[in-house]
Structure formats: C-alpha cells, structure tokens
Amino acid sequence: MTKYSIVIPTYGRPQYLKKCLASVNIQSIKPQDVFVIDNNDSPESQRITKEIVNNFRLTNINLTYIKGLFNSGAVARNHGASLVSTKLVAFLDDDVVLDFDYYENVLDVFEEDDQVV
C-alpha cells in the first residue's frame, strides 16, 4: 500500500482540530505523518494548538506542530507539502471529520491508476 502524509492548516479552532485528529487516528490505513500548520499569530491560540498537538496520541503516526509563516491556507499547504517524505500528500481542513475508511478508498483509486490527480 502506498504511504501518505496529511497536512492540516489551522487557525484558532481547537475544538474542531481535536475532532479532525481523532478521525485521522481511526483511519483503516493510517498516514505516516500528520503536519499541523498553525496560522494564528495569537500567542494564546498558538499555545493551545501546540498543546493539543503535543498531547494528542496518534497510533503509529508521527504528529508534528509547525508555526505557519503567515495566515494563508495556500502557504500553509505548500509549507506542509515541502516537509512530506511520502509519495502522496493529503490536505485536510481542520474542521473535517473523516469516515474511518476515507483514505483507504482514496488509496485504492491511486493503486488502480497512479496518474489520477
């Protein structure tokens, strides 16, 4: 199975980020890495987000907090993508809750045709 990583830009929505990370944690095929890119400049918001990331226990997944360069979802995605070492990278918004087999289904498509975009 192809390895993949996830990049999650976030901006001051810790209650959503927790649910998003929990849904990543139950994936039937787990990512190798998850990069949370924090775009918020508020020290208090950064502290909370960093605490969530540092205290969240993902099963067999490397989870990393990164302070964003500035508030831009596109820049955060590109920054995260530059850190990925896997063949595939998935971009996930912090307010998304995934079905347990979401990435299994996505990876099945890539296994059938690696030219899919």
N, C-alpha and C positions, 0 to 999 in steps of 0.2 A: 504494500500500500504506500502511496506517495505521502511523504511528510509535508506538513504545512504549519504555518505560524499565523497568528492573529494580531492585528494592530487595532487598538481601541482608543481613538481620541476621546477625551472627556473634558467637561467644563462645568465644575461645580454641581454635579448631580450624583452625590454619593449613594443615595437610596437606589437609583437606577443601576449604577455601576455594580453594586453588590449582587443584584439580581442577574445582571448580564454575566458576571463572572461565575455565579452559581450555575447558570445554564451552560457555560463553556465546560465547567468541571464535570458535568454529567454526559458529555458527548460520547457516543459509542466508539468513535475514533477520535482520540484526543490530539490536540495540536502539540507540537514540540515546544513552542514558545508562545507567550502572550505578552505583548508590549502595550502598556497603558501610557498614553501620551497625554499629560496634563497641561491643558492650555490656559488654565486660570492663573492670574498674577497675584491673587489674594494669598498672603502667607497662611491664613487660617484654612482656606479651602485646600491649598497645597498640602498642608499638614494632614487634614482629614483624608484626602485622597491617597496620600503616601501611606498613611496608617492602614487604610483599607487594603491596599496592595500588599504591604508588608505582612499583614496579619492574615490574609486570605490564604488558605491552604488548598492549592490545586493538586490533584492527584497526578503525579508523574508529568507535570507540566512546569516549565520554567516561566515564572511570572516576574516581570520587570517594570518598575515605575521609571518614567522618563519625564523630566520637566520639558514642556514644549518650548520651542524657540519664540513663538508669539501666538496669539489667538487666531489660528487658521486651521480649519479641518483638513484642507488640502495639504498644507505644510506638515501637519502632524502625521498624516498618512504617508507622505513621502519620507519624512524623517524615520518613522517606524519601518517602512519598507527597506530603508538603507541598512537597518540593523538585522534583518532577517537572513538566515543562512539556509533556509529550506527552499525547495523548488517552487512551492506555492505560498502565496501570502493572501490572507483574507482580511478585509477591512470590515469592522463591525462597529456600529454606533453604540454608545454606552447605554442607551435605553432599549436595546433589543434583547429579548429573551428567546432563545432558540429551542426548537424541538430537540429531543435527545439524539436524533439520528440526522440532524441537518447536514453536518459536514460529511457524514458517511455517504449521503445521497449526492452531495456535490462532488466528492472524490470519485464516486462511481462514474460520473459523467467524464471526468478527466482521465480515468483509467481506460475508458472506451475510446476517447479521442483527445489526444494531448494538444490538439490545435484549437480546442474550444477556448473562447475568451470569456 
